[in-house]
Amino acid sequence: MLNVILGYLGLGLMLGLACIGSSLGTTITGNAAEGALKVNPEKSSSYLILSAMPATQGLYGFVAFLMWLGKDFATEGPVLFGVGLGVGLICLFSAIRQGQVCANGIIGVSQGHNVQTQTMIYAAYPEFFAILGLVAALMV
């Protein structure tokens, strides 16, 4: 019974923390975009692109969740708990940090600097670790 509880907790952490991270990351970028719209509303498409980037970590958590959903919790519950906690935390912190990078890029774009492409490249670095977490979860 404990293994089943651990398995469901792992699934919850995997999906929940990843989605919380995406929610926080997109809120960070959305706040920056709101302020940037007051300064330079003509660049709203750039703000929108950069604001959406942290949302992908929630998708990684969802994919991992779907891949682990059919497992036998009676035997794999502790493993699922560990994988779920790991993927969830990786996606949580990755989305928050990516949101901060993108928020700085949004501010730079609003000030007239041509930094959208560079910001997307810098934002890909924390994204890489979320992808590694997903791949590791699929390899276990």
Contact map, one row per residue, 1 for C-alpha under 8 A:
11111000000000000000000000000000000000000000000000000000000000000000000001000000000000000000000000000000000000000000000000000000000000000000
11111100000000000000000000000000000000000000000000000000000000000000000000001000000000000000000000000000000000000000000000000000000000000000
11111110000000000000000000000000000000000000000000000000000000000000000011111100000000000000000000000000000000000000000000000000000000000000
11111111000000000000000000000000000000000000000000000000000000000000000011001000000000000000000000000000000000000000000000000000000000000000
11111111100000000000000000000000000000000000000000000000000000000000000000001000000000000000000000000000000000000000000000000000000000000000
01111111110000000000000000000000000000000000000000000000000000000000000010001101100000000000000000000000000000000000000000000000000000000000
00111111111000000000000000000000000000000000000000000000000000000000000011011111100000000000000000000000000000000000000000000000000000000000
00011111111100000000000000000000000000000000000000000000000000000000000010001000100000000000000000000000000000000000000000000000000000000000
00001111111110000000000000000000000000000000000000000000000000000000000000000000100100000000000000000000000000000000000000000000000000000000
00000111111111000000000000000000000000000000000000000000000000000000000000001001111110000000000000000000000000000000000000000000000000000000
00000011111111100000000000000000000000000000000000000000000000001001100000000001100100000000000000000000000000000000000000000000000000000000
00000001111111111000000000000000000000000000000000000000000000000000000000000000000100000000000000000000000000000000000000000000000000000000
00000000111111111100000000000000000000000000000000000000000000000000000000000000100110010000000000000000000000000000000000000000000000000000
00000000011111111100000000000000000000000000000000000000000011011000000000000000001111111000000000000000000000000000000000000000000000000000
00000000001111111110000000000000000000000000000000000000010011011000000000000000000100010000000000000000000000000000000000000000000000000000
00000000000111111111000000000000000000000000000000000000000010000000000000000000000000010000000000000000000000000000000000000000000000000000
00000000000111111111100000000000000000000000000000000000000010000000000000000000000000011011000000000000000000000000000000000000000000000000
00000000000011111111110000000000000000000000000000000000111111000000000000000000000000111111001000000000000000000000000000000000000000000000
00000000000000111111111000000000000000000000000000000000111010000000000000000000000000000001000000000000000000000000000000000000000000000000
00000000000000011111111100000000000000000000000000000000010000000000000000000000000000000001000000000000000000000000000000000000000000000000
00000000000000001111111110000000000000000000000000000100110000000000000000000000000000000011111100000000000000000000000000000000000000000000
00000000000000000111111111000000000000000000000000000111110000000000000000000000000000000011001100000000000000000000000000000000000000000000
00000000000000000011111111100000000000000000000000000010000000000000000000000000000000000000000000000000000000000000000000000000000000000000
00000000000000000001111111110000000000000000000000000000000000000000000000000000000000000000001100100000000000000000000000000000000000000000
00000000000000000000111111111000000000000000000000000110000000000000000000000000000000000000001111110000000000000000000000000000000000000000
00000000000000000000011111111100000000000000000000111110000000000000000000000000000000000000000000100000000000000000000000000000000000000000
00000000000000000000001111111110000000000000000000000000000000000000000000000000000000000000000000100000000000000000000000000000000000000000
00000000000000000000000111111111000000000000000000000000000000000000000000000000000000000000000100110010000000000000000000000000000000000000
00000000000000000000000011111111100000000000000001110000000000000000000000000000000000000000000000110110010000000000000000000000000000000000
00000000000000000000000001111111110000000000000000100000000000000000000000000000000000000000000000000010000000000000000000000000000000000000
00000000000000000000000000111111111000000000000000000000000000000000000000000000000000000000000000000000000000000000000000000000000000000000
00000000000000000000000000011111111100000000000000000000000000000000000000000000000000000000000000000011011000000000000000000000000000000000
00000000000000000000000000001111111110000001001100100000000000000000000000000000000000000000000000000010011000000000000000000000000000000000
00000000000000000000000000000111111111000000000000000000000000000000000000000000000000000000000000000000000000000000000000000000000000000000
00000000000000000000000000000011111111100000000000000000000000000000000000000000000000000000000000000000000000000000000000000000000000000000
00000000000000000000000000000001111111111000001000000000000000000000000000000000000000000000000000000000011001000000000000000000000000000000
00000000000000000000000000000000111111111111000000000000000000000000000000000000000000000000000000000000000001000000000000000000000000000000
00000000000000000000000000000000011111111000000000000000000000000000000000000000000000000000000000000000000000000000000000000000000000000000
00000000000000000000000000000000001111111000000000000000000000000000000000000000000000000000000000000000000001100000000000000000000000000000
00000000000000000000000000000000000111111111000000000000000000000000000000000000000000000000000000000000000001100000000000000000000000000000
00000000000000000000000000000000000111111111000000000000000000000000000000000000000000000000000000000000000001000000000000000000000000000000
00000000000000000000000000000000000010011111100000000000000000000000000000000000000000000000000000000000000000000000000000000000000000000000
00000000000000000000000000000000000010011111111000000000000000000000000000000000000000000000000000000000000011000000000000000000000000000000
00000000000000000000000000000000100010011111111100000000000000000000000000000000000000000000000000000000000000000000000000000000000000000000
00000000000000000000000000000000000000000111111110000000000000000000000000000000000000000000000000000000000000000000000000000000000000000000
00000000000000000000000000000000000000000011111111000000000000000000000000000000000000000000000000000000010010000001000000000000000000000000
00000000000000000000000000000000100100000011111111100000000000000000000000000000000000000000000000000000010010000000000000000000000000000000
00000000000000000000000000000000100000000001111111110000000000000000000000000000000000000000000000000000000000000000000000000000000000000000
00000000000000000000000000000000000000000000111111111000000000000000000000000000000000000000000000000000000000000000000000000000000000000000
00000000000000000000000000001000000000000000011111111000000000000000000000000000000000000000000000000110110000000001000100000000000000000000
00000000000000000000000001001100100000000000001111111100000000000000000000000000000000000000000000100110000000000000000000000000000000000000
00000000000000000000000001001000000000000000000111111111000000000000000000000000000000000000000000000000000000000000000000000000000000000000
00000000000000000000000001000000000000000000000011111111000000000000000000000000000000000000000001100100000000000000000000100000000000000000
00000000000000000000110011000000000000000000000000111111100000000000000000000000000000000000001101100000000000000000000000000000000000000000
00000000000000000000011011000000000000000000000000011111111000000000000000000000000000000000001000000000000000000000000000000000000000000000
00000000000000000000010000000000000000000000000000011111111100000000000000000000000000000000001000000000000000000000000000000000000000000000
00000000000000000110110000000000000000000000000000000111111110000000000000000000000000000011011000000000000000000000000000000010010000000000
00000000000000100111110000000000000000000000000000000011111111000000000000000000000000000010000000000000000000000000000000000000000000000000
00000000000000000110000000000000000000000000000000000011111111100000000000000000000000000000000000000000000000000000000000000000000000000000
00000000000000000100000000000000000000000000000000000001111111110000000000000000000000000010000000000000000000000000000000000000011001000000
00000000000001111110000000000000000000000000000000000000111111111000000000000000000000110010000000000000000000000000000000000000000001000000
00000000000001100100000000000000000000000000000000000000011111111100000000000000000000000000000000000000000000000000000000000000000000000000
00000000000000000000000000000000000000000000000000000000001111111110000000000000000000000000000000000000000000000000000000000000000001000000
00000000000001100000000000000000000000000000000000000000000111111111000000000000000000000000000000000000000000000000000000000000000001001100
00000000001001100000000000000000000000000000000000000000000011111111100000000000000000000000000000000000000000000000000000000000000000000000
00000000000000000000000000000000000000000000000000000000000001111111110000000000000000000000000000000000000000000000000000000000000000000000
00000000000000000000000000000000000000000000000000000000000000111111110000000000000000000000000000000000000000000000000000000000000000000100
00000000001000000000000000000000000000000000000000000000000000011111111000000001000000000000000000000000000000000000000000000000000000000000
00000000001000000000000000000000000000000000000000000000000000001111111000000000000000000000000000000000000000000000000000000000000000000000
00000000000000000000000000000000000000000000000000000000000000000111111100000000000000000000000000000000000000000000000000000000000000000000
00000000000000000000000000000000000000000000000000000000000000000001111110010000000000000000000000000000000000000000000000000000000000000000
00000000000000000000000000000000000000000000000000000000000000000000011111111000000000000000000000000000000000000000000000000000000000000000
00110111000000000000000000000000000000000000000000000000000000000000001111111001000000000000000000000000000000000000000000000000000000000000
10110010000000000000000000000000000000000000000000000000000000000000000111111000000000000000000000000000000000000000000000000000000000000000
00100000000000000000000000000000000000000000000000000000000000000000000111111100000000000000000000000000000000000000000000000000000000000000
00100010000000000000000000000000000000000000000000000000000000000000001111111111000000000000000000000000000000000000000000000000000000000000
01111111010000000000000000000000000000000000000000000000000000000000000111111111100000000000000000000000000000000000000000000000000000000000
00100110000000000000000000000000000000000000000000000000000000000000000000111111110000000000000000000000000000000000000000000000000000000000
00000010000000000000000000000000000000000000000000000000000000000000000000011111111000000000000000000000000000000000000000000000000000000000
00000110011000000000000000000000000000000000000000000000000000000001000010011111111100000000000000000000000000000000000000000000000000000000
00000111111010000000000000000000000000000000000000000000000000000000000000001111111110000000000000000000000000000000000000000000000000000000
00000000010000000000000000000000000000000000000000000000000000000000000000000111111111000000000000000000000000000000000000000000000000000000
00000000010001000000000000000000000000000000000000000000000000000000000000000011111111100000000000000000000000000000000000000000000000001000
00000000111111100000000000000000000000000000000000000000000000000000000000000001111111110000000000000000000000000000000000000000000000000000
00000000010011000000000000000000000000000000000000000000000000000000000000000000111111111000000000000000000000000000000000000000000000000000
00000000000001000000000000000000000000000000000000000000000000000000000000000000011111111100000000000000000000000000000000000000000010000000
00000000000001000100000000000000000000000000000000000000000010000000000000000000001111111110000000000000000000000000000000000000010011001000
00000000000011111100000000000000000000000000000000000000000010000000000000000000000111111111000000000000000000000000000000000000000000000000
00000000000001001100000000000000000000000000000000000000000000000000000000000000000011111111100000000000000000000000000000000000000000000000
00000000000000000100000000000000000000000000000000000000000000000000000000000000000001111111110000000000000000000000000000000000110010000000
00000000000000001100110000000000000000000000000000000000110110000000000000000000000000111111111000000000000000000000000000000000110010000000
00000000000000001111110000000000000000000000000000000000100000000000000000000000000000011111111100000000000000000000000000000000000000000000
00000000000000000000100000000000000000000000000000000000000000000000000000000000000000001111111110000000000000000000000000000000000000000000
00000000000000000000100000000000000000000000000000000000100000000000000000000000000000000111111111000000000000000000000000000110110000000000
00000000000000000100110110000000000000000000000000000111100000000000000000000000000000000011111111100000000000000000000000000110000000000000
00000000000000000000110110010000000000000000000000000100000000000000000000000000000000000001111111110000000000000000000000000000000000000000
00000000000000000000000010000000000000000000000000000000000000000000000000000000000000000000111111111000000000000000000000000100000000000000
00000000000000000000000010000000000000000000000000001100000000000000000000000000000000000000011111111100000000000000000000110110000000000000
00000000000000000000000111111000000000000000000000101100000000000000000000000000000000000000001111111110000000000000000000000000000000000000
00000000000000000000000010011000000000000000000000000000000000000000000000000000000000000000000111111111000000000000000000000000000000000000
00000000000000000000000000000000000000000000000000000000000000000000000000000000000000000000000011111111100000000000001001100000000000000000
00000000000000000000000000001000000000000000000001101000000000000000000000000000000000000000000001111111110000000000001100100000000000000000
00000000000000000000000000011101100000000000000001100000000000000000000000000000000000000000000000111111111000000000000000000000000000000000
00000000000000000000000000000001000000000000000000000000000000000000000000000000000000000000000000011111111100000000000000000000000000000000
00000000000000000000000000000000000000000000000001000000000000000000000000000000000000000000000000001111111110000011001000000000000000000000
00000000000000000000000000001001100100000000011001000000000000000000000000000000000000000000000000000111111111000001000000000000000000000000
00000000000000000000000000000001100100000000000000000000000000000000000000000000000000000000000000000011111111100000000000000000000000000000
00000000000000000000000000000000000000000000000000000000000000000000000000000000000000000000000000000001111111111110000000000000000000000000
00000000000000000000000000000000000000000010011000000000000000000000000000000000000000000000000000000000111111111111000000000000000000000000
00000000000000000000000000000000000110111010000000000000000000000000000000000000000000000000000000000000011111111000000000000000000000000000
00000000000000000000000000000000000000110000000000000000000000000000000000000000000000000000000000000000001111111000000000000000000000000000
00000000000000000000000000000000000000000000000000000000000000000000000000000000000000000000000000000000000111111100000000000000000000000000
00000000000000000000000000000000000000000000000000000000000000000000000000000000000000000000000000000000000111111110000000000000000000000000
00000000000000000000000000000000000000000000000000000000000000000000000000000000000000000000000000000000000110011111100000000000000000000000
00000000000000000000000000000000000000000000000000000000000000000000000000000000000000000000000000000000100110001111111000000000000000000000
00000000000000000000000000000000000000000000010001000000000000000000000000000000000000000000000000000000110010000111111100000000000000000000
00000000000000000000000000000000000000000000000000000000000000000000000000000000000000000000000000000000000000000111111110000000000000000000
00000000000000000000000000000000000000000000000000000000000000000000000000000000000000000000000000000000000000000011111111000000000000000000
00000000000000000000000000000000000000000000000000000000000000000000000000000000000000000000000000001100100000000011111111100000000000000000
00000000000000000000000000000000000000000000000001000000000000000000000000000000000000000000000000000100000000000001111111110000000000000000
00000000000000000000000000000000000000000000000000000000000000000000000000000000000000000000000000000000000000000000111111111000000000000000
00000000000000000000000000000000000000000000000000000000000000000000000000000000000000000000000000001000000000000000011111111000000000000000
00000000000000000000000000000000000000000000000000001000000000000000000000000000000000000000000001001100000000000000001111111110000000000000
00000000000000000000000000000000000000000000000000000000000000000000000000000000000000000000000001000000000000000000000111111111000000000000
00000000000000000000000000000000000000000000000000000000000000000000000000000000000000000000000000000000000000000000000011111111100000000000
00000000000000000000000000000000000000000000000000000000000000000000000000000000000000000000011011000000000000000000000000111111110000000000
00000000000000000000000000000000000000000000000000000000100000000000000000000000000000000000011001000000000000000000000000111111111000000000
00000000000000000000000000000000000000000000000000000000000000000000000000000000000000000000000000000000000000000000000000011111111100000000
00000000000000000000000000000000000000000000000000000000000000000000000000000000000000000110010000000000000000000000000000001111111110000000
00000000000000000000000000000000000000000000000000000000100100000000000000000000000000100110010000000000000000000000000000000111111111000000
00000000000000000000000000000000000000000000000000000000000100000000000000000000000000000000000000000000000000000000000000000011111111100000
00000000000000000000000000000000000000000000000000000000000000000000000000000000000000000000000000000000000000000000000000000001111111110000
00000000000000000000000000000000000000000000000000000000000000000000000000000000000001100110000000000000000000000000000000000000111111111000
00000000000000000000000000000000000000000000000000000000000110110000000000000000000000100000000000000000000000000000000000000000011111111100
00000000000000000000000000000000000000000000000000000000000000000000000000000000000000000000000000000000000000000000000000000000001111111110
00000000000000000000000000000000000000000000000000000000000000000000000000000000000000000000000000000000000000000000000000000000000111111111
00000000000000000000000000000000000000000000000000000000000000010000000000000000001000100000000000000000000000000000000000000000000011111111
00000000000000000000000000000000000000000000000000000000000000010010000000000000000000000000000000000000000000000000000000000000000001111111
00000000000000000000000000000000000000000000000000000000000000000000000000000000000000000000000000000000000000000000000000000000000000111111
00000000000000000000000000000000000000000000000000000000000000000000000000000000000000000000000000000000000000000000000000000000000000011111
